[in-house]
Amino acid sequence: MTAATGATAGVGTDTVLREGAAARRAERLRLLVQPVVVVLLTAGVLAWAFARDRTVVQKASVNAGNIAHVTWQHVLITAAVVGIVLVVAVPLGTVLSRPGYRRLAPIFIGIANVGAAAPAIGLIVLFYLVTRTTGFWIGVLPIAFYSLLPVLRNTILGYQQVDPTLIDAGRGQGMSTATVLRRIEFPLAVPYILAGLRTSLVLAVGTATLSFLVSAGGLGILIDTGYKLRDNVTLTVGAVLAVALALLVDWLGAVAERFLGPRGLR
């Protein structure tokens, strides 16, 4: 290697290191700023709404009890969706990453792609038409199908990115296939799974605003009420709280990515 080539390589390495350090600083700053933005949005819109001279109709929708109730419903819908996605996508992705089942992966990815490509409102309405009923689970299950793809795809991708030499090293130490999966493959796939989960969280919060269509509750009730009555106060409160909740779960996903992955990969 000539001196010029060595100098060029050194500059390139320094540039990569500086860019990586800048990205980490930006991520740390975002982790600090985003919850502050959530608090300011929530406190600001509630202070604005409650400080106004509200009509009787507005008081029925925009009051502490009702806002807490629909927000809690929204959180429950999101939590149920994420729970279903994790229970289905992670084990399924793990199985589809095994040598004997890899040929089936395109089939299940294709099915999940259908859910992600279809409009969320269409899935909810179709599920209602098929079941002829309404309620919490009629809102949750279509949204879970809609949010399945990121976690399933990232779970398979995470296992594919594991260095085969690490697996061979584990086998060489006498580990069983299950032990290699549990102690080597799964921990290394966790960052990819968490990245997919973060995307699914945001999708779930956003689409949960449509769950009011099947009487499952959520902040969509405020948005729908405000729109139908031309009530900008109720409409604004519902919309801003939905945005704030989406930012909050995105922040929680970012925190999970940063602190729940293997320590050596953080």
Secondary structure, DSSP 8 states (H G I E B T S, - for coil): --HHHHHHHHHHHHHHHHHHHHHHHHHHHHHHHHHHHHHHHHHHHHHHHHHS---HHHHHHSSHHHHHHHHHHHHHHHHHHHHHHHHHHHHHHHHHTSGGGGGGHHHHHHHHHHHHHS-HHHHHHHHHHHHT--SHHHHHHHHHHHTHHHHHHHHHHHHHTS-HHHHHHHHHTT--HHHHIIIIIHHHHHHHHHHHHHHHHHHHHHHGGGGGGGT--STHHHHHHHHHTT-HHHHHHHHHHHHHHHHHHHHHHHHHHHHSS-GGG-
